[in-house]
Amino acid sequence: MRQPLGRRLMMVCLVASLLLLAMTGYLGLRNQEQARLLEQHRLQADRSRQEMLALRVDLQTLLSAESSQLAQLEQQSRQLAEQAQQLALYRQVLAPDGGNELLLAQEDITTLAEPGHFAYRLVLLQPTNKGTRVTGRARVQIRALQNGQSVLLNDETLGVAPVTLDFRHFQVLTGQLELPVGSRAQTLELRLELDRKPARTLSLNWPGSDNT
């Protein structure tokens, strides 16, 4: 009776060992499969990140190219506007006598980095075919609002020196000026003190709304 019981115990232990071995093998295979799947997911995530980085680079390249093209278009537009303005000036210079002895044309008035400071480029024209020489001096003035009152700021207040005039058809006037604090420019005026001619003043509207 003892021998059959011992054999049964041995059989039970053997079966249990086989089951444990099988379970261990199954778990090992399952862990390997999970590890393989995790590795696949990691590789897929890496590929996705690389693709996203590539897309971002492409997008930045496109945006940079578009920004560059817009800047070029704006520059070309400004150049065309300047050329059109210059052509109009030349036509006025070369046109027959239209009755106007002198004209003031605005080329450019630019806001500088320091508040209240501006650079200007003006053209004084004699739009006639007589070609008589214009000589004398020109003084830049600004008509502005201060505390709701209209005031005339002279060249000394603006920090602008008088300009000597000597031309037949046109003369370009360039310089910089400074508006006093609290002043809002309305018009730019050019006071002409001409030789052998009465003094006169030419004016043009100050451009833009941000002119303080």
Disulfide bonds with the S-S distance in Angstrom:
none
